[in-house]
């Protein structure tokens, strides 16, 4: 149980409005919204007109535990997440061993309990061999089934049409897909290797992980979902062409939804000469015109959710040649700030950012009592000063990998406080020692029905 706490004189950004008011917290939940005297003994935080947002729910992270913890782990990366205003995360199955059974899922929940600063849930990975595990998932055991329709190896790459048909027909939970066509990519790799050898320039990455490979795979996923009436969420869209597969408008009635990631909304192919392998990711960061199309799609509600795809690797790993340098970027500490910077530049409204990073995620996945600033909801909150700045320096980073593609940027907002289940975990530019000693993250609850 957390102590009583009142945030007064804040501007609450919630459900399409910005309202000057107070928010009172009791026992980890929002007890009252509106002016009234704080409870006796409650801590009072003067908002001074700063924004109060529902915490970001990041539905796509790779925190590397178990098996890859030299890159990151549930403790380190969740600390970076709360520093970035992310109060809940959903973690992917490509760890070692891969999360392909319900037993492996429960192992990850046990690892997170008492160690994660943020609330947590985990995906069950799909393979050619675990259909029974998918069929037997109970509500709440996993946030979804992750299907790598390309861009993976080993058991997590699902290419057989009969297996894909069965997953889309029978999964009892939301299906989330990574869509790139592997045969197309392999053919491109062979052509580029013949031209450059192993040392392919990083700027060629979006040509190898091509727009055609993305469109072919996304089109297949959408056709499968339509044929089987499956709930489908297509992760990290990167091309203008793919956007035509998805409907614009409110998410509530959609069977098929789409997502963009913060780095694809910030970087473009123009950044490869400067950052090289540091922005190598799958699917690849593509043209400035693709970024512009994604931004438009966010504003017209063709893109429903914005996430991070946080995927840390060490600098040493990233320093290899094209085929050695792994794909992925550490992002959770600055993804929300990058979106708020865009708000300051007039790209989005702050209400849109809150909808895409909190409300829509809660609704799409059926997250219980989170994603909104409502009486009775868990107090997962972020206090933001839109008049301040955040300078991204190596010394400020909390990632175990200790680097960021945002290094050197000055982002036009600052996260002053993050609360998870009513507990202040980030304040004054640091993770609070009391929270670090007793991390308040909880297992997410779900009410999802196919």
C-alpha positions in Angstrom: 0.0 0.0 0.0 1.3 3.5 -0.8 0.9 6.5 1.4 -1.8 9.1 0.5 -0.7 11.6 -2.0 -2.3 14.7 -3.7 -1.2 16.4 -6.8 -2.7 19.9 -6.8 -2.9 22.6 -9.5 -2.1 20.1 -12.3 -3.3 20.1 -15.9 -4.7 16.7 -16.4 -4.4 15.4 -20.0 -7.0 12.6 -20.3 -9.6 11.4 -22.8 -9.2 14.3 -25.2 -9.3 17.2 -22.7 -6.9 19.2 -20.6 -8.4 20.1 -17.3 -6.9 22.2 -14.5 -7.7 20.3 -11.3 -6.3 18.2 -8.4 -5.8 14.4 -8.3 -5.9 12.6 -4.9 -4.4 9.1 -4.5 -5.1 6.6 -1.8 -3.8 3.0 -1.5 -2.3 3.1 -4.9 -5.4 4.2 -6.8 -6.9 7.4 -7.9 -9.4 8.2 -5.1 -10.8 11.6 -6.3 -10.3 14.0 -9.1 -11.2 17.6 -8.3 -10.5 20.3 -5.8 -10.7 19.2 -2.2 -8.5 19.3 0.9 -5.8 16.6 0.9 -6.2 13.9 3.5 -4.5 14.4 6.8 -0.8 13.4 6.5 -0.9 13.1 2.8 2.1 14.3 0.8 1.1 17.3 -1.3 2.8 17.9 -4.7 2.4 21.3 -6.2 1.8 20.9 -9.9 2.2 24.6 -10.8 0.2 24.0 -14.0 2.4 21.1 -15.3 0.8 18.4 -17.3 -0.3 15.2 -15.6 -0.5 12.3 -18.0 -1.5 8.6 -17.6 1.7 6.6 -17.7 2.7 5.2 -21.1 1.9 1.6 -21.6 4.6 0.3 -23.9 3.3 -2.8 -25.7 6.6 -3.7 -27.3 9.9 -4.1 -25.4 12.8 -6.5 -25.3 14.3 -6.4 -21.8 16.6 -9.4 -22.5 15.8 -11.6 -19.5 16.5 -14.5 -19.4 19.6 -15.4 -21.3 20.7 -12.1 -22.7 21.2 -10.1 -19.5 24.6 -8.6 -20.5 22.4 -6.3 -22.7 19.7 -5.5 -20.2 17.4 -7.1 -17.6 14.0 -6.5 -16.0 15.4 -4.4 -13.2 17.7 -2.1 -15.2 15.4 -1.5 -18.2 12.2 -1.0 -16.1 14.1 1.7 -14.2 15.0 3.4 -17.5 11.3 3.0 -18.5 9.9 4.8 -15.5 12.5 7.6 -16.0 10.9 7.9 -19.4 7.3 8.0 -18.2 6.5 4.4 -19.1 4.6 2.8 -16.2 3.7 -0.5 -17.8 5.3 -2.7 -20.4 4.7 -5.8 -22.4 7.8 -7.9 -23.1 8.7 -10.0 -26.1 9.5 -13.7 -26.3 12.8 -13.7 -28.1 15.0 -14.3 -25.1 17.0 -17.5 -24.3 15.3 -19.8 -24.1 12.5 -18.3 -26.1 9.1 -17.9 -24.4 7.2 -20.7 -26.1 5.4 -22.4 -23.2 3.1 -21.3 -20.4 5.8 -22.6 -18.0 8.3 -20.2 -19.5 5.7 -17.4 -19.3 5.3 -18.0 -15.6 9.0 -18.0 -15.1 9.2 -14.5 -16.5 6.4 -13.3 -14.2 8.3 -14.7 -11.3 11.5 -13.0 -12.4 9.7 -9.6 -12.6 7.9 -9.8 -9.3 9.6 -7.6 -6.7 12.2 -6.5 -9.3 10.4 -4.4 -11.9 9.9 -0.7 -11.3 7.0 -0.7 -13.8 4.0 -3.0 -14.3 4.6 -5.9 -16.6 3.2 -8.6 -18.9 4.7 -11.0 -21.3 3.9 -12.4 -24.8 3.9 -16.0 -25.7 5.9 -16.6 -28.8 4.5 -18.6 -31.7 6.5 -21.3 -33.5 5.9 -24.2 -35.8 5.6 -26.5 -32.8 3.6 -24.9 -30.0 0.0 -24.6 -31.3 -1.3 -26.5 -28.2 0.4 -24.0 -25.9 -1.3 -21.2 -27.8 -4.7 -22.9 -27.7 -4.5 -23.5 -24.0 -3.7 -19.9 -23.0 -6.1 -18.6 -20.4 -7.1 -14.9 -20.2 -4.4 -13.0 -18.5 -1.6 -15.6 -18.9 -0.1 -13.6 -21.8 -0.8 -10.1 -23.1 -0.8 -11.6 -26.6 0.7 -14.1 -29.0 3.7 -12.7 -30.9 4.2 -14.0 -34.4 7.5 -13.3 -36.2 6.4 -13.5 -39.8 10.0 -12.8 -40.8 13.0 -11.1 -39.2 13.7 -13.9 -36.7 15.5 -17.2 -36.6 15.0 -20.6 -35.1 11.8 -21.6 -33.4 10.4 -18.0 -33.4 10.2 -17.7 -37.2 6.8 -18.8 -38.5 6.7 -19.3 -42.2 4.5 -22.3 -42.9 1.1 -21.3 -44.2 -0.7 -24.1 -42.4 0.7 -23.0 -39.0 -0.2 -19.4 -39.7 -3.7 -20.4 -40.6 -4.1 -22.3 -37.4 -2.7 -19.5 -35.2 -5.0 -16.9 -36.8 -8.0 -19.3 -36.5 -7.5 -20.5 -33.0 -5.5 -18.0 -30.8 -7.7 -17.0 -27.9 -5.8 -13.7 -27.4 -4.6 -10.8 -29.5 -2.1 -11.7 -32.2 0.8 -9.2 -32.6 2.9 -9.6 -35.7 6.4 -8.6 -36.9 5.9 -8.4 -40.7 8.8 -8.7 -43.1 9.1 -11.3 -45.8 12.2 -13.5 -45.1 12.8 -15.0 -48.6 12.8 -11.4 -50.0 15.3 -10.3 -47.4 17.6 -13.3 -47.9 17.6 -12.6 -51.6 18.5 -9.0 -51.0 21.2 -9.9 -48.6 22.8 -12.2 -51.2 22.7 -9.5 -53.9 24.2 -6.8 -51.6 26.8 -9.3 -50.3 27.9 -10.0 -53.9 28.4 -6.2 -54.3 30.0 -5.2 -51.0 31.1 -8.4 -49.2 30.3 -8.4 -45.5 31.0 -4.7 -45.0 27.8 -3.4 -46.5 27.2 0.3 -45.7 24.6 0.7 -43.0 22.7 3.1 -45.2 21.8 0.1 -47.4 19.8 -1.5 -44.5 16.4 -0.2 -45.6 17.0 -1.5 -49.2 17.9 -4.9 -47.8 15.0 -5.0 -45.3 12.9 -3.6 -48.1 9.6 -1.8 -48.3 8.4 -4.7 -50.6 9.3 -7.2 -47.9 7.3 -5.2 -45.3 4.3 -4.8 -47.6 4.1 -8.4 -48.7 4.2 -9.7 -45.1 1.8 -7.1 -43.7 -0.6 -7.9 -46.5 -0.5 -11.6 -45.7 -1.1 -10.9 -42.0 -4.1 -8.7 -42.7 -5.6 -11.2 -45.2 -5.2 -14.0 -42.6 -6.9 -11.9 -39.9 -9.8 -11.0 -42.2 -10.3 -14.6 -43.3 -10.4 -16.0 -39.8 -11.9 -13.0 -37.9 -8.8 -12.8 -35.8 -7.9 -9.8 -33.6 -4.6 -8.6 -35.2 -2.2 -5.8 -34.1 0.5 -5.2 -36.7 3.6 -3.8 -34.9 6.1 -1.1 -36.1 4.8 -0.1 -39.5 7.5 1.7 -41.5 6.3 2.3 -45.0 3.8 4.6 -46.7 2.5 1.7 -48.8 1.5 -0.4 -45.8 -0.7 2.3 -44.4 -3.3 1.6 -47.0 -4.0 -1.8 -45.4 -5.5 -0.1 -42.3 -8.6 2.0 -41.7 -8.5 5.6 -40.5 -10.8 6.5 -37.6 -11.6 5.5 -34.0 -10.1 2.3 -32.8 -13.1 1.0 -30.9 -14.7 -1.0 -33.8 -11.5 -2.2 -35.4 -10.6 -5.9 -35.7 -7.2 -5.0 -37.2 -5.0 -2.3 -35.7 -1.6 -0.8 -36.6 1.3 0.6 -34.6 4.2 3.0 -35.2 7.3 3.2 -33.0 8.9 6.4 -31.6 12.2 5.9 -33.5 10.4 5.5 -36.9 8.6 8.8 -36.1 11.9 10.6 -35.3 14.7 9.2 -37.4 14.9 8.7 -41.2 17.3 7.3 -43.7 19.0 10.7 -43.7 20.4 9.8 -40.2 22.4 6.7 -41.3 25.5 8.6 -42.3 25.6 10.1 -38.7 24.5 7.2 -36.6 25.2 4.1 -38.7 24.6 0.8 -36.9 23.2 2.6 -33.8 19.9 3.0 -35.7 20.0 -0.4 -37.4 16.7 -2.0 -36.5 14.1 -4.3 -38.0 12.0 -3.3 -39.7 14.4 -0.6 -40.9 14.1 3.1 -40.6 13.2 4.3 -44.0 12.8 7.4 -46.1 11.8 10.9 -44.8 8.6 10.5 -46.9 7.8 7.3 -45.0 8.3 9.1 -41.7 6.0 11.9 -42.9 3.4 9.4 -43.9 3.5 7.7 -40.5 3.1 11.1 -38.8 0.0 11.8 -40.9 -1.3 8.3 -40.1 -1.0 9.0 -36.4 -3.0 12.2 -36.7 -5.7 10.6 -38.8 -6.0 7.6 -36.5 -4.8 5.1 -39.1 -2.0 4.3 -36.7 -3.7 3.4 -33.4 -0.8 2.9 -31.0 2.7 4.2 -30.5 5.3 2.0 -28.8 9.1 1.8 -28.5 10.4 -1.7 -29.6 13.1 -1.0 -27.0 15.9 -3.5 -27.9 19.3 -2.9 -26.3 22.6 -4.2 -27.5 26.1 -3.3 -26.3 28.3 -0.8 -28.1 30.7 -3.6 -28.8 28.0 -5.7 -30.5 26.9 -2.7 -32.6 30.5 -2.0 -33.7 30.6 -5.0 -36.0 30.2 -5.0 -39.7 26.8 -5.1 -41.3 26.1 -8.8 -40.8 27.5 -8.8 -37.3 25.9 -5.6 -35.9 22.5 -6.7 -34.3 19.3 -4.8 -35.0 17.7 -2.9 -32.2 17.9 0.4 -30.2 17.5 1.3 -26.5 14.5 3.7 -26.4 12.3 3.6 -23.3 14.0 6.5 -21.5 13.3 9.0 -24.2 10.5 7.7 -26.4 7.7 9.6 -24.7 9.9 12.7 -24.5 10.5 12.5 -28.2 6.8 12.5 -28.8 6.3 15.4 -26.4 9.0 17.3 -28.3 7.0 16.8 -31.4 4.0 18.2 -29.5 6.0 21.4 -28.8 6.8 21.6 -32.6 3.1 21.3 -33.5 3.4 17.9 -35.0 0.8 16.3 -32.7 -1.5 17.5 -29.9 -0.6 16.3 -26.4 -4.1 14.7 -26.3 -3.2 12.6 -29.3 0.1 11.4 -27.8 -1.8 10.3 -24.6 -4.4 8.5 -26.6 -1.8 6.6 -28.7 0.5 5.7 -25.8 -2.0 5.0 -23.0 -5.7 4.9 -23.7 -5.5 2.9 -27.0 -3.1 0.4 -25.6 -5.3 -0.3 -22.6 -8.4 -0.7 -24.8 -6.7 -2.8 -27.5 -5.2 -5.3 -25.0 -8.0 -5.2 -22.4 -5.7 -3.9 -19.6 -7.7 -3.6 -16.5 -7.9 -0.3 -14.6 -4.9 1.4 -16.3 -4.3 3.8 -19.1 -6.6 6.5 -17.9 -6.8 9.1 -15.2 -10.1 8.0 -13.7 -11.3 7.5 -10.2 -10.7 3.9 -9.2 -7.9 3.3 -11.7 -4.4 2.5 -10.6 -2.4 5.7 -10.0 0.2 5.2 -12.9 0.9 8.9 -13.6 3.5 11.1 -15.1 4.1 14.8 -14.2 5.6 16.7 -17.1 7.0 20.2 -17.3 6.4 21.3 -20.9 8.4 24.5 -20.3 11.6 22.6 -19.4 14.1 20.7 -21.4 15.9 17.3 -21.2 19.4 17.1 -22.4 20.3 13.5 -23.4 23.8 12.8 -22.1 25.7 9.5 -21.6 25.8 10.2 -17.8 22.0 10.5 -17.7 21.3 7.0 -19.2 19.9 4.2 -17.1 20.2 1.4 -19.7 22.6 -1.4 -18.9 24.0 -1.0 -22.5 24.8 2.7 -21.5 24.1 4.4 -24.9 21.2 6.0 -26.7 20.5 7.1 -30.3 19.2 10.3 -28.8 22.5 11.3 -27.2 23.2 15.0 -27.9 19.5 15.9 -28.4 17.8 18.5 -26.2 14.2 17.5 -25.9 11.6 20.1 -25.2 9.9 18.7 -22.1 11.0 17.1 -18.9 9.5 14.3 -16.8 9.5 15.6 -13.2 7.8 12.6 -11.6 6.6 9.2 -12.4 4.2 7.2 -10.1 3.6 3.5 -10.4 0.6 2.2 -8.4 0.7 5.5 -6.4 4.4 5.2 -5.5 6.8 7.9 -6.7 9.6 6.1 -8.5 11.2 8.9 -10.5 11.6 12.4 -9.1 14.2 15.1 -9.4 16.1 13.4 -12.2 16.7 10.1 -10.3 15.1 6.8 -9.4 14.1 7.2 -5.8 16.1 4.9 -3.5 13.0 3.8 -1.6 11.3 2.7 -4.8 14.5 1.0 -6.0 14.6 -1.0 -2.7 11.0 -2.1 -3.1 10.0 -1.9 -6.8 6.2 -1.3 -7.0 5.5 -2.9 -10.4 2.6 -5.3 -10.5 1.5 -8.0 -13.0 -0.9 -6.5 -15.4 -4.5 -7.8 -15.4 -6.4 -8.3 -18.7 -10.0 -8.7 -19.7 -9.6 -9.6 -23.4 -12.2 -11.6 -25.2 -11.8 -12.7 -28.9 
